[in-house]
Amino acid sequence: MVEFPHLIYTRQPDKIKGFKKTRGRDPEKKENNLESEEPISEVKKNRLSRKLGEFISAVDARLKKKTLKVPSNFDLIQIDFHTTFDKGLENHFYSTYGLEPIEKSNFNRNVLFNIIDDKLFSSFADHINSISNLKPNEDHRKKPFSKIALISNFYLLDSKNRKGVLSGKDGYILSICEIFQHRKASVQLEFLLDFLQSQNIEITFNREKTLIFVKADNPKLDQVLVDNFDVIRLISSARVPLIKPGVVATPIRTYGFEVSISDDLPIVCIIDTGVQTSIEPFQNIVTPIAIDHTGTAPSWDEAGHGTAVAGCVAFGTDFFDNSKKVIEAKAKIAVLKVIHAENDDLNIVALLDNIRELNLNYDVRIFNISLNLPGSKSYNAPIGRLAYELDKLVYELDILIINSVGNYSLNDLDTLMLLGEMDLNLHYPSFFYKTSPEIEFHICELTNIQEPSEAMNIISVGALAGNFENGVTDGITPAKEYPAYYTRKFHMDPSIFINGKKLKDTQDNKHLNKPDLVFEGGDYISSEAAMEVITNPLDPNSPYYGRMAGTSLAAPLITSLVAELLKAYPDLNMTSIKALLINIAEPPAGKKPPHFESKESKQIYRKLTGHGRPNQERLFDNDNNSVTFIIEDRAVFDEFYTFNLKFPDWVLTTKNKIEVTGTLVYKFLPLLNNHLAYLPLHISFGFFKPVDITALSQQDLKNFQLKSDVSWAEDHFGVEDRIFSNVQKVCFNLSSHHFEPNNPNVSIAIRCYGKSQIPEWAARHLKENLHEFSLVVRLKEVKKNKKSKLSDSLYNDIKLLNDLHLISDLEAGSSLEGGI
């Protein structure tokens, strides 16, 4: 029994409709002018004129390349703007040129349009010609064609631009343009499905027919599809790369430990290459719940990858403690075998259906996916289709998906070292960003995360180089506490110019990051640097144990912690479980590691480690001088809430500090094909002075801040231009003088708002639905100096003053207050 367990806040908050949307501090910076202040240059005039000619030629060429008698044809045009494509521009391009936006990317500066009115679109060509024919230095402003000056580039979406990462295998993922309100698109889609079926091609599609998995033994099929079907937005490979366990230097004849299994273990679904159920430690852990996509068997794991992952989930870090002869299982295992061997194709449509089925039929709430799609995310790329579908599932179901961020290729690292281009110590960490000195053949964009780890409702996991062994290894990463050389970084980079223009400062969101967490995954080059994992005893090369390294192992070790939390608190929602894990995360190599001292390398550190590594010692337990509590609730759009947090009177006189760590997590329904509004919902929190909710919600906050640098976790200033984050974490210290005189209370404020420049159905969803969130707050008394004494009463004081309850009391169904 844990002596100081986490608690739950159950008192009802104060609430008020509406709150101040502007701020008194930092006057709002002037927005980019929609029309260039300077006359359009001759260079740009010539470029626009040339692009028009190329577009007309491309339309003609695309029509001639079609080899099938498709019953309808339509064109899509990509236009890149110097500024954000906002509602005003959208209305102008729709009414003036017959252009309907269907996809916005690169902070909504790149827009894909469907040409829905050929007559109106003819004005687009006329206006390009008009602006190109202006005399030198002639003013284009206030003319009918003035908005054309905002265009940086435009081109037809041709066959080449409909191809994503393709591996040459026979499995493809087709993303379909969601424009079925137009008859041309719906007719063409039905023709596409009929064509695939007539060719005896295996297909699986979702209910909306917007996502199609195609499996065919025809290497030319991808070209036929992109040449003939305008309704196809993107065709990409379904191939899944993975790392197999390697050979152990010293054969071991037995597993060497027993397993203790409790009755109330949560079930974790391993989405992988299957799990070898005949393995002795897995007896009574692997459940009969199993699904197979491959036509082999879920209990046959020829690759060994899924078995290694399952071992990490089931036994957690206890597996690496050789002194333990009995290991307490952390979870039971369900198996979803989606591939059989390396580079097999992943049927995404079936996978999504299976996750829903396993949750609804078997109450599986935790899913580990140590697999990724090929390729790396390009800088500032929008969230991909699989990531979007996973975000939707997590929103709709009370589940949590844990996904690895992917690995940089070991073969590529080997090649760089063999060529003598790479100095392992000198190039760390610039290997990940702006490599210095430059490495020939290396592109830092290739170290970006892989899909679907950019999904925002899931937990994404990167890897540290450690392997839980104390001996010195010859791994390639400078320190075991550092992000491993093979791990991947967040792909968003607001410093990059988009279409020749810099982003606004307000568009850089410090909370937005992936991975969420990191954990040990071993290191590359030697088997001693890699991590020891469970393998199939029937494999003569690696009986019982093998060695591998990768984010594929870091992810299931995080999943194991998720399972432990869910076992302890089965009635918490999965949003709270995610918030608890992130709340206890710490920088894995400390706050100022030697290799990450410059401003730029500090940013790399953050992009590689996210919120850090969870401190397992704080997973469940607090002590006399620390307390963790959870506010688990739902918010209404455009409402403001305050939760009163009472501190004991002694905080007004103590010389010690109170360390406050707050973590907010909320889930949301994503908006596809809108980079800035993919997350349309804004919920944020802050710690403020104990004032009336009317004053706090309507007046300038500078008068109510506890400290000058402590305000809202995330600002909603510039709401339409910002990409929000649904994970926010703050940490600060409070001293006695930060409290109001004779009033040791604090107001925890929550506000709920969102985007307005979104489709009507999305705006209606924001306003008509309750929005689930979880806020985890940890308070810790910290000594002023070594001679200072602690109160040894913070836990009990906070518990009693705020009527906090044991989470187990809530689970038992006791009558507690609560609920916004």
C-alpha positions in Angstrom: 0.0 0.0 0.0 1.4 3.4 -1.0 1.7 5.6 2.1 1.2 8.9 0.2 -0.9 8.2 -2.9 -2.0 10.7 -5.5 -5.3 12.5 -4.7 -8.2 13.9 -6.6 -9.8 17.4 -6.3 -13.6 17.1 -6.2 -14.8 20.6 -5.2 -16.9 22.4 -7.8 -15.1 25.5 -9.3 -16.5 28.9 -9.7 -17.4 29.6 -13.3 -18.4 32.5 -15.6 -19.5 32.8 -19.2 -17.0 34.8 -21.3 -13.7 36.3 -20.4 -11.3 39.0 -21.7 -9.8 38.0 -25.0 -7.3 40.8 -25.3 -4.3 41.6 -23.2 -3.0 44.9 -21.7 0.7 44.0 -21.8 2.8 43.9 -25.0 0.7 45.8 -27.5 -0.4 43.7 -30.4 2.1 43.7 -33.1 1.0 45.0 -36.5 -0.2 42.2 -38.8 1.4 41.5 -42.1 -0.2 43.7 -44.7 -2.4 41.8 -47.1 -1.1 43.9 -49.9 2.6 44.5 -50.5 3.5 48.0 -49.6 6.1 48.2 -52.3 5.4 48.0 -56.1 5.7 44.5 -57.4 9.1 43.7 -58.8 9.9 43.0 -62.4 11.3 39.7 -61.4 8.1 38.6 -59.7 6.0 39.8 -62.6 8.0 37.6 -65.0 7.9 34.7 -62.6 4.1 34.8 -62.3 3.7 35.1 -66.0 6.0 32.1 -66.5 4.1 30.1 -63.9 0.9 30.8 -65.7 2.3 29.4 -68.9 3.6 26.3 -67.1 0.3 25.8 -65.4 -1.6 25.8 -68.8 0.8 23.4 -70.3 0.6 21.1 -67.3 -3.2 20.9 -67.5 -3.0 19.9 -71.1 -0.2 17.4 -70.5 -2.1 15.8 -67.6 -5.2 15.3 -69.7 -3.2 13.6 -72.5 -1.5 11.2 -70.0 -4.8 9.7 -68.9 -5.0 6.1 -70.1 -8.4 5.2 -68.6 -11.8 6.4 -69.6 -12.5 8.2 -66.4 -16.0 9.7 -66.5 -15.1 13.1 -65.1 -12.0 15.3 -64.8 -11.1 18.2 -62.6 -8.0 20.2 -61.7 -6.4 21.0 -58.4 -4.1 24.0 -58.1 -1.5 24.6 -55.3 -0.9 28.3 -54.5 1.8 29.4 -52.1 1.3 32.8 -50.4 3.7 35.2 -48.6 1.2 35.6 -45.8 -1.3 33.5 -43.8 -4.3 32.5 -46.0 -7.1 33.8 -43.7 -10.9 34.0 -44.0 -10.7 37.3 -45.9 -8.4 35.8 -48.6 -10.5 32.7 -48.7 -13.6 34.6 -49.4 -11.8 36.6 -52.1 -10.3 33.7 -54.0 -13.6 31.8 -53.8 -15.8 34.5 -55.1 -13.3 36.0 -57.6 -11.6 33.0 -59.0 -13.9 30.0 -58.2 -11.2 28.4 -56.0 -12.3 26.3 -53.1 -9.5 25.6 -50.5 -9.3 21.9 -49.6 -5.9 21.7 -47.9 -3.9 24.3 -45.9 -0.2 23.6 -44.9 3.0 25.4 -43.9 1.2 27.5 -41.3 -1.6 28.0 -43.8 0.6 29.8 -46.3 0.4 26.9 -48.9 -3.1 26.2 -50.0 -4.4 23.5 -52.3 -7.6 24.5 -54.2 -10.2 22.7 -56.2 -11.2 24.7 -59.3 -15.0 24.6 -59.0 -15.9 27.3 -61.5 -14.0 27.4 -64.8 -15.6 30.7 -65.9 -14.5 32.5 -62.7 -11.1 30.8 -62.8 -10.5 32.4 -66.2 -10.2 35.7 -64.2 -7.2 34.2 -62.4 -5.3 34.0 -65.7 -6.5 37.5 -66.7 -5.3 39.0 -63.4 -2.0 37.3 -63.6 -1.6 38.9 -67.1 -2.8 42.3 -65.8 -0.3 42.4 -62.9 2.5 41.1 -65.2 1.8 43.9 -67.7 2.1 46.7 -65.2 4.7 49.4 -66.0 7.8 49.4 -63.8 7.0 50.8 -60.3 3.3 51.1 -61.2 1.2 50.8 -58.0 -0.9 47.5 -58.0 -2.7 48.3 -54.8 -6.5 49.0 -54.8 -6.7 47.4 -58.2 -9.0 44.3 -58.8 -6.0 42.1 -59.1 -4.0 43.4 -56.1 -4.3 40.1 -54.1 -2.3 38.4 -56.8 0.8 40.2 -55.4 0.5 38.0 -52.3 1.3 34.9 -54.4 4.8 33.4 -54.2 4.2 30.4 -56.5 1.5 28.3 -58.0 1.3 25.0 -60.0 -1.0 22.2 -61.0 -1.2 19.2 -58.7 0.2 16.8 -61.2 1.1 13.1 -60.9 4.5 13.8 -59.3 2.9 15.9 -56.6 0.4 13.2 -55.7 3.2 10.8 -54.8 4.5 10.5 -51.2 7.2 8.2 -50.0 7.1 5.1 -52.2 9.2 2.0 -51.5 8.5 -0.1 -54.6 6.6 -2.7 -52.6 3.0 -3.7 -53.5 1.1 -2.0 -50.7 -0.1 1.5 -51.0 -2.2 4.0 -48.9 -4.5 6.2 -50.9 -5.6 9.5 -49.3 -8.7 10.8 -51.1 -9.7 14.4 -51.5 -12.8 15.1 -49.3 -14.8 17.0 -51.9 -17.6 14.6 -52.5 -20.1 17.5 -52.5 -19.0 17.9 -56.1 -20.4 15.3 -58.4 -17.2 15.1 -60.5 -15.3 13.9 -57.4 -17.9 11.4 -56.2 -18.3 9.9 -59.7 -14.6 9.6 -60.1 -14.2 7.9 -56.7 -16.8 5.2 -57.6 -15.0 4.7 -60.9 -11.7 4.3 -59.0 -13.2 1.6 -56.7 -14.8 -0.2 -59.6 -11.5 -0.1 -61.5 -9.5 -1.6 -58.6 -12.0 -4.4 -58.0 -12.1 -5.2 -61.8 -8.3 -5.7 -61.6 -8.7 -8.2 -58.8 -6.8 -5.9 -56.5 -7.2 -6.3 -52.8 -8.6 -3.1 -51.2 -9.8 -2.0 -47.8 -11.4 1.4 -47.2 -12.9 3.2 -44.3 -16.6 4.1 -44.0 -16.2 7.5 -45.6 -14.1 6.1 -48.5 -11.4 8.7 -47.8 -8.7 6.3 -46.9 -8.0 3.2 -49.0 -5.4 0.4 -48.5 -4.4 -1.2 -51.8 -2.4 -4.4 -52.2 -1.4 -5.5 -55.7 1.3 -7.3 -57.5 1.7 -4.5 -60.1 4.8 -2.2 -59.9 3.2 0.2 -62.3 -0.1 0.6 -60.5 0.9 3.7 -58.5 1.6 5.6 -61.8 -1.7 4.5 -63.3 -3.5 5.8 -60.3 -1.9 9.2 -60.0 -2.1 9.8 -63.8 -5.8 9.0 -64.1 -7.5 9.9 -60.8 -7.8 13.6 -59.8 -9.6 12.5 -56.6 -6.4 10.9 -55.2 -4.6 13.5 -53.1 -1.7 11.3 -52.1 -0.4 7.8 -52.7 2.3 6.6 -50.3 4.0 3.4 -49.2 2.4 1.1 -46.6 5.8 -0.4 -45.9 7.0 -0.6 -42.3 10.7 -0.7 -41.6 11.9 -2.3 -38.4 14.9 -3.5 -36.5 15.3 -7.2 -35.6 17.0 -8.4 -32.4 20.6 -9.3 -32.9 22.8 -12.1 -31.6 23.9 -12.3 -28.0 27.6 -12.9 -27.5 27.1 -15.4 -24.7 24.3 -18.0 -25.1 22.0 -18.4 -22.1 20.2 -21.6 -21.5 17.2 -20.3 -19.5 15.3 -17.1 -18.9 16.4 -17.1 -15.3 13.4 -15.5 -13.6 9.8 -16.3 -12.5 6.8 -14.1 -13.1 4.2 -13.0 -10.5 0.8 -12.2 -12.1 -2.0 -10.4 -10.3 -5.6 -10.7 -11.3 -6.3 -7.1 -12.0 -3.6 -6.3 -14.6 -4.7 -4.1 -17.5 -4.5 -5.4 -21.0 -2.1 -3.8 -23.4 -2.4 -4.5 -27.1 0.9 -5.0 -28.9 0.5 -3.8 -32.5 3.5 -5.4 -34.1 4.9 -8.6 -35.7 3.1 -10.9 -33.4 4.2 -12.3 -30.0 5.8 -15.7 -29.5 3.3 -17.0 -27.0 5.3 -20.3 -26.3 7.9 -18.4 -24.4 8.0 -19.5 -20.8 7.8 -16.0 -19.1 4.7 -15.2 -21.3 2.7 -18.1 -19.9 -0.6 -16.7 -18.5 0.4 -13.2 -19.6 -0.5 -13.3 -23.3 -4.3 -13.4 -23.5 -6.4 -15.2 -26.1 -7.3 -11.8 -27.6 -5.5 -11.8 -30.9 -6.0 -10.5 -34.4 -3.8 -11.3 -37.5 -3.5 -9.4 -40.7 -0.8 -11.5 -42.3 -2.3 -15.0 -42.9 0.3 -16.6 -40.6 -0.5 -16.6 -36.8 -0.4 -13.9 -34.1 1.6 -16.4 -31.9 4.3 -16.7 -34.6 6.8 -13.9 -34.4 9.5 -14.7 -37.0 10.9 -11.2 -36.9 11.3 -11.2 -33.1 10.3 -7.5 -32.9 6.9 -7.9 -31.3 8.1 -10.4 -28.8 10.9 -8.0 -27.6 8.3 -5.2 -27.4 5.9 -7.4 -25.4 8.6 -8.3 -22.9 9.4 -4.6 -22.3 5.7 -3.9 -21.7 5.0 -6.9 -19.5 8.1 -6.6 -17.3 9.2 -3.0 -17.5 12.5 -1.9 -16.1 12.4 -4.8 -13.6 13.5 -7.0 -16.5 16.9 -5.3 -16.5 17.5 -5.9 -12.8 19.5 -9.1 -12.6 19.0 -9.4 -8.9 15.3 -9.9 -9.3 14.5 -13.6 -9.5 10.7 -12.9 -9.4 9.3 -10.1 -11.6 5.9 -8.7 -11.0 4.1 -8.5 -14.4 2.9 -5.0 -15.3 0.3 -6.0 -17.9 -1.4 -8.7 -19.8 -0.9 -8.8 -23.5 -3.3 -8.8 -26.5 -1.8 -9.3 -29.9 -2.6 -7.4 -33.1 -0.2 -8.8 -35.7 -0.1 -6.3 -38.5 3.1 -7.3 -40.3 5.1 -10.6 -40.4 8.5 -9.5 -41.6 10.6 -6.5 -42.2 9.3 -4.1 -44.8 5.9 -5.7 -44.9 2.9 -3.5 -45.8 0.6 -2.1 -43.1 -3.1 -2.2 -43.7 -4.0 1.1 -41.9 -7.7 0.9 -42.5 -8.0 -2.5 -40.9 -5.7 -1.4 -38.1 -8.0 1.5 -37.2 -11.0 -0.8 -37.2 -9.2 -3.3 -35.0 -8.3 -0.7 -32.3 -11.9 0.3 -32.0 -13.0 -3.3 -31.9 -10.5 -4.2 -29.2 -11.6 -1.3 -27.0 -15.3 -1.8 -27.4 -15.4 -5.6 -27.2 -12.5 -6.2 -24.7 -12.1 -2.9 -22.9 -8.4 -2.7 -24.1 -7.4 0.9 -23.3 -3.6 0.8 -23.9 -2.1 0.3 -27.4 1.7 0.1 -28.1 2.7 0.8 -31.7 6.5 0.5 -32.1 6.2 0.9 -35.8 6.4 3.9 -38.1 5.7 4.7 -41.8 8.8 5.2 -43.9 10.4 8.6 -44.5 10.8 11.5 -42.1 8.5 14.5 -41.6 9.7 17.5 -43.6 10.2 20.7 -41.7 6.9 22.2 -40.7 4.9 19.5 -42.5 1.3 19.1 -41.4 0.0 16.1 -39.5 -0.2 13.0 -41.7 -3.3 10.9 -42.4 -2.5 8.0 -40.1 -1.6 10.4 -37.2 -4.9 12.2 -37.8 -6.9 8.9 -37.7 -5.2 7.9 -34.4 -6.0 11.3 -33.0 -9.6 10.8 -33.9 -9.7 7.4 -32.2 -8.2 8.7 -29.0 -10.7 11.5 -28.9 -13.7 9.2 -29.5 -12.6 6.4 -27.1 -11.0 6.4 -23.7 -7.8 4.9 -24.9 -4.1 5.9 -25.0 -1.8 5.0 -27.9 2.0 5.0 -27.3 4.1 5.3 -30.5 7.9 5.4 -31.1 9.2 8.4 -33.0 11.3 6.1 -35.4 15.0 5.4 -35.8 17.6 7.0 -38.0 19.0 4.2 -40.2 21.9 2.2 -38.7 23.2 1.5 -42.3 23.3 5.2 -43.0 25.2 5.9 -39.8 27.6 3.1 -40.7 28.2 4.6 -44.1 28.9 8.1 -42.8 31.4 6.7 -40.4 33.1 4.4 -43.0 33.4 7.4 -45.4 35.3 9.3 -42.6 32.8 12.1 -42.8 31.5 11.8 -39.3 33.2 12.5 -35.9 30.8 11.0 -33.3 31.8 13.5 -30.6 32.3 16.6 -32.7 29.0 16.2 -34.6 26.9 15.6 -31.6 24.3 17.2 -31.3 24.5 19.3 -34.5 24.0 16.0 -36.4 20.3 16.6 -35.8 20.2 20.3 -37.0 22.5 22.6 -39.0 25.3 20.0 -38.9 28.6 21.6 -38.1 31.1 20.9 -39.5 29.1 19.9 -42.6 28.7 16.2 -43.3 28.6 15.4 -47.0 25.5 13.3 -48.0 23.8 14.1 -44.7 20.6 16.1 -44.5 19.4 17.0 -41.0 15.8 16.9 -42.1 16.2 13.1 -42.2 16.5 13.1 -38.4 13.0 14.4 -38.0 10.2 12.2 -36.5 8.3 9.7 -38.5 4.6 9.3 -38.9 2.4 8.8 -36.9 4.4 10.0 -33.9 3.3 13.6 -34.7 -0.2 12.8 -33.6 -1.2 15.1 -30.6 -3.6 12.9 -28.6 -1.1 10.1 -28.3 2.1 9.7 -26.4 5.2 9.8 -28.6 8.5 8.4 -27.3 12.1 9.0 -28.2 15.2 7.1 -27.0 18.1 7.7 -24.7 21.3 5.8 -25.3 21.4 4.0 -21.9 20.7 0.2 -21.6 20.4 -0.2 -17.8 23.8 -1.8 -17.6 26.5 -0.3 -15.4 29.5 -1.3 -17.4 31.3 0.9 -20.0 30.0 0.2 -23.5 31.3 1.3 -26.9 28.1 3.0 -28.0 28.3 5.9 -30.4 26.4 8.5 -28.3 28.6 10.6 -25.9 26.6 9.7 -22.8 24.0 7.2 -21.8 21.7 9.9 -20.4 21.8 11.7 -23.8 19.3 11.2 -26.7 20.6 8.4 -28.8 22.2 9.1 -32.1 19.4 7.2 -33.8 16.5 8.9 -32.1 14.5 11.6 -33.9 13.6 15.2 -33.3 10.4 17.3 -33.6 10.0 18.5 -37.1 8.5 22.0 -36.5 10.9 24.8 -37.1 9.4 28.4 -36.9 12.8 29.9 -37.8 12.5 28.7 -41.4 11.3 31.2 -44.0 8.1 30.1 -45.7 7.6 31.4 -49.3 10.3 34.0 -48.6 8.7 35.4 -45.5 9.5 34.9 -41.8 6.8 33.7 -39.4 5.5 35.9 -36.7 7.0 35.6 -33.2 3.6 34.7 -31.8 3.5 31.6 -34.0 6.3 29.9 -32.0 4.6 27.8 -29.3 7.1 26.6 -26.7 4.6 23.9 -25.5 4.3 22.3 -28.9 6.8 19.4 -29.1 7.3 15.8 -30.0 8.4 13.4 -28.6 6.4 13.8 -25.4 8.7 11.6 -23.4 12.0 9.7 -23.7 13.3 6.5 -22.1 16.2 4.1 -22.5 16.5 2.4 -25.8 20.1 1.3 -26.0 22.8 2.4 -28.4 24.2 1.5 -31.8 27.2 -0.3 -33.2 28.1 -3.0 -30.6 25.8 -5.6 -29.1 27.0 -4.6 -25.6 25.7 -1.1 -26.2 22.3 -2.3 -27.2 19.6 -3.5 -24.8 19.0 -7.1 -23.9 15.5 -8.3 -24.9 13.5 -11.4 -24.8 13.5 -13.5 -28.0 12.3 -16.9 -29.2 14.2 -19.8 -27.6 13.7 -21.8 -30.9 16.0 -19.3 -32.7 19.4 -21.0 -32.7 21.2 -17.6 -33.2 19.8 -15.9 -30.1 18.2 -18.4 -27.7 16.2 -16.7 -24.9 17.8 -13.3 -25.1 18.8 -11.0 -28.0 20.2 -7.5 -28.3 18.6 -4.5 -30.1 18.4 -0.8 -29.8 15.8 1.7 -30.9 12.9 3.9 -30.0 10.9 0.6 -30.5 12.1 -0.4 -27.0 11.8 3.0 -25.4 8.1 3.2 -26.3 7.0 -0.1 -24.6 8.9 0.8 -21.5 6.8 4.0 -21.3 3.7 1.8 -22.1 4.7 -0.4 -19.1 4.5 2.7 -16.8 1.1 3.6 -18.3 -0.1 0.1 -17.4 1.2 0.4 -13.9 -0.7 3.7 -13.4 -3.9 2.3 -14.9 -3.7 -0.7 -12.6 -3.3 1.6 -9.6 -6.0 4.0 -10.8 -8.4 2.1 -13.1 -11.1 4.7 -13.0 -9.0 7.6 -14.0 -9.5 8.5 -17.7 -6.5 8.0 -20.0 -6.0 11.8 -20.3 -5.2 11.9 -16.6 -2.8 8.9 -17.0 -0.9 10.9 -19.7 -0.8 14.0 -17.6 0.6 12.1 -14.6 3.4 10.7 -16.7 4.3 14.0 -18.2 4.1 15.7 -14.8 6.8 13.4 -13.3 9.1 13.8 -16.4 12.5 15.4 -15.9 15.4 16.4 -18.2 17.2 13.1 -18.7 20.7 14.6 -18.5 19.9 17.5 -16.2 19.0 21.0 -17.1 22.4 22.1 -18.5 24.1 19.0 -20.1 27.6 19.8 -21.4 26.9 19.1 -25.1 23.8 21.3 -25.0 25.0 24.6 -23.7 24.4 27.0 -26.7 21.0 28.5 -27.4 20.6 26.4 -30.5 21.7 23.2 -28.9 19.3 23.8 -26.0 16.5 23.9 -28.6 17.7 20.6 -30.1 17.8 19.1 -26.6 14.1 20.0 -26.2 13.1 18.8 -29.6 14.8 15.4 -28.9 13.6 14.9 -25.3 10.2 16.6 -25.1 9.2 16.8 -21.4 11.9 14.4 -20.5 12.2 11.0 -18.8 9.5 10.0 -16.2 11.0 9.7 -12.7 9.8 6.3 -11.7 10.3 7.0 -8.0 7.4 9.6 -8.3 5.1 7.3 -10.3 2.8 6.7 -7.3 4.3 7.9 -4.1 4.7 11.4 -2.6 5.9 12.0 1.0 5.2 14.2 4.0 6.6 17.2 2.1 5.1 16.7 -1.3 1.6 16.0 -2.7 0.1 15.3 -6.1 -3.6 15.8 -7.0 -5.6 15.7 -10.1 -8.4 17.9 -11.4 -10.3 15.7 -14.0 -13.2 17.5 -15.6 -14.9 18.9 -18.8 -15.0 22.5 -20.0 -17.6 24.5 -22.0 -16.5 26.7 -24.9 -16.0 30.4 -23.9 -16.2 29.7 -20.1 -13.8 30.6 -17.4 -13.2 28.6 -14.2 -11.4 29.0 -10.9 -10.4 26.3 -8.5 -9.5 27.5 -5.0 -6.2 26.0 -3.7 -5.7 26.5 0.0 -2.2 26.4 1.6 -1.5 26.1 5.3 -0.8 29.3 7.2 2.9 28.4 7.7 3.7 29.1 4.0 3.3 32.8 4.9 6.3 32.7 7.3 8.5 29.9 6.1 11.8 30.6 4.5 11.5 27.4 2.4 10.0 27.4 -1.0 7.0 25.6 -2.5 7.8 24.0 -5.9 4.7 24.0 -8.1 4.5 21.7 -11.1 1.3 21.8 -13.2 0.5 19.7 -16.3 -2.6 20.1 -18.4 -3.6 17.6 -21.0 -6.8 17.6 -23.0 -8.0 15.7 -26.0 -9.7 17.1 -29.1 -11.4 16.3 -32.4 -8.8 17.2 -35.0 -9.5 19.2 -38.1 -7.9 17.6 -41.2 -6.0 19.6 -43.8 -5.8 22.8 -41.8 -2.3 23.3 -40.4 -3.1 26.2 -38.0 -6.5 24.9 -37.0 -5.8 21.1 -36.8 -6.2 21.6 -33.1 -9.1 24.1 -33.1 -9.7 24.0 -29.3 -7.8 26.1 -26.8 -7.8 25.2 -23.1 -5.2 26.7 -20.8 -4.5 27.1 -17.1 -2.6 29.4 -14.7 -1.9 30.0 -11.1 -3.0 33.5 -9.8 -3.8 35.5 -6.7 -7.0 34.6 -4.9 -9.4 37.1 -6.4 -13.0 37.1 -7.4 -13.6 35.2 -10.7 -15.3 38.3 -12.3 -12.1 40.4 -11.8 -9.8 37.6 -12.8 -11.7 36.8 -16.0 -12.4 40.4 -17.1 -9.5 42.6 -15.9 -5.8 42.9 -16.8 -4.0 39.9 -15.3 -0.8 41.7 -14.5 -2.4 42.8 -11.2 -3.2 39.2 -10.2 0.0 37.4 -11.1 1.8 35.5 -8.3 5.1 36.3 -9.9 6.0 38.4 -12.9 6.9 35.3 -15.0 4.0 33.2 -14.0 0.8 33.7 -16.0 -1.2 31.5 -18.4 0.6 28.3 -19.5 -0.3 29.0 -23.1 -1.3 32.4 -24.5 -4.3 32.6 -26.9 -3.1 35.9 -28.3 -3.2 35.8 -32.1 -5.6 32.9 -31.8 -6.1 32.3 -35.5 -2.3 32.4 -36.4 -1.2 30.0 -33.6 -0.9 26.3 -33.5 -2.1 25.3 -30.0 -0.7 22.6 -27.8 -3.0 20.2 -25.9 -0.1 19.4 -23.5 1.1 22.3 -21.3 3.5 22.1 -18.3 4.8 24.8 -16.0 7.2 24.6 -13.0 8.0 27.5 -10.7 8.8 28.2 -7.0 6.6 30.2 -4.6 8.1 32.0 -1.6 6.2 33.4 1.4 6.2 36.9 -0.1 4.4 35.7 -3.3 1.2 35.1 -1.3 -1.3 37.8 -0.4 -0.8 39.0 3.2 -2.8 36.9 5.7 -4.2 34.8 2.8 -2.3 31.6 1.9 -4.6 30.8 -1.0 -4.1 30.5 -4.8 -6.6 30.5 -7.7 -6.1 27.9 -10.3 -7.8 29.3 -13.5 -9.0 27.4 -16.5 -10.3 28.9 -19.7 -11.7 27.4 -22.8 -11.8 29.0 -26.3 -10.9 28.2 -29.9 -10.6 29.1 -33.5 -13.2 31.0 -35.4 -11.9 30.6 -39.0 -13.0 27.0 -39.3 -15.8 25.2 -41.0 -19.3 25.7 -39.6 -19.6 22.0 -38.4 -16.3 22.3 -36.5 -17.3 25.6 -34.9 -20.6 24.0 -33.9 -18.8 21.0 -32.4 -16.6 23.3 -30.2 -19.6 25.2 -28.9 -22.0 22.3 -28.4 -19.8 19.8 -26.7 -18.0 19.4 -23.4 -14.3 19.2 -23.6 -12.4 16.7 -21.4 -9.3 17.8 -19.7 -7.0 16.7 -16.8 -4.8 19.0 -14.7 -2.1 17.4 -12.5 -0.6 19.6 -9.8 2.4 18.6 -7.7 3.4 20.7 -4.7 6.8 20.1 -3.0 8.4 21.9 -0.1 12.0 22.7 -0.8 14.6 23.6 1.7 16.1 27.1 1.6 19.5 25.6 2.4 21.0 22.4 3.8 20.4 23.6 7.4 16.7 24.3 6.9 14.1 22.0 8.2 11.0 20.8 6.4 7.5 21.0 7.8 6.8 17.3 7.3 3.2 18.2 7.0 2.6 19.6 3.5 0.9 16.4 2.2 -1.7 16.2 5.0 -2.2 19.9 5.2 -3.0 20.3 1.5 -5.2 17.1 1.7 -7.3 18.3 4.6 -7.6 22.0 3.7 -8.8 21.2 0.1 -10.9 18.2 1.0 -8.8 16.1 -1.4 -9.8 12.4 -1.7 -8.1 9.2 -2.4 -8.6 8.2 -6.0 -9.6 4.7 -4.6 -12.5 6.4 -2.7 -13.8 7.8 -6.0 -13.4 4.4 -7.7 -15.5 2.9 -4.9 -18.4 5.1 -5.9 -18.5 7.4 -2.8 -20.6 10.5 -3.2 -18.1 13.3 -4.0 -18.6 16.8 -5.3 -17.2 17.6 -8.7 -18.0 18.3 -12.3 -17.9 21.5 -14.2 
